[in-house]
Amino acid sequence: MNASARTPADLLRSALAADPARPLVTYYDDATSERVELSVATFANWVAKTANLLQDEFSAEPGDRLALLLPAHWQTAVWLLACSSTGVVVDLHGDPAGADLVVSGPDTLERARACSGDRVALSLRPLGARFPQPPEGFTDYAVEVPGQGDRFTPIAPVEPDQPFLVLPDGRELTGEQTVGLALSDARERGLAEGSRLLSVLPYDGWDGISAGLLAPLTSGGSTVLCRNAEGLDAAALDKRRESERVTHTAS
C-alpha cells in the first residue's frame, strides 16, 4: 500500500498508478453462470463514472448519506469507492427513510421507496445490463452511468477524517479508519502483492466488504468475489481456486 493512501479512494489511485492492467475484481454469480473480470483501470473507470453521476447528476455533497442496499457484487464494490471519492457516506443496508439517496438492487426496491431523495436501481443482470422495464421512481444505473465522464475531480477535497462507512452493527468509520482496518485484515490474512483472495462472504458487514474488496486492495492483491455459491460443492470450489490462481479464501 502507498503510505499516502488514507482513504479507500486513495487506495484505488495508488493501485492505478502502480499497475493499471492487473486484475482487481473477478466476479462470479453462480445463479446465472456470470463471470466478469475487471482490471484496476476498468474498475477505476466505473468508479469515476459513478462518482460523476453522484456529484453532477444527483448533486451529492460530502456528508450526504447513501443507503446502499446491494448484495456482494462488482457494482457494489464500485459504489463503495465512488462514495469514497465524493465524500458521500455509505450506510450499508441502512434505513432508506433516513438517507439522502438510496441505491437498490431488484430485490429491495419496495424498501428503497422510503427514501425521499434520489433513488438509483441496479438490475444486477449479467454484463451490467439495464432493466427490461425501468422501475418507476428510480434512475436506472445502467442507462445513466455510461454517458458520465471517465475522469472525476471532486468539488471539495475528501479528508481522511470524514465519515465514510456506517456498518449494520452501528459502527461508523472514517476513510482513514476504514483503510487502517483493511490493512490490519490484510496482514492477518497474510495477503501480499499478487495475492488472490476468493470470498464467498456477503456484503452484509465489515468482514464481507473487507475480504471482498478492501483488504486485497490495500495489499496489491485482487478479489475473486463469489455470489450465490451456496450450491457449489468442495470439488467445484477447488476447481475455481485452481483456475483463478487463488492464494487465500474467506468463507
Disulfide bonds with the S-S distance in Angstrom:
none
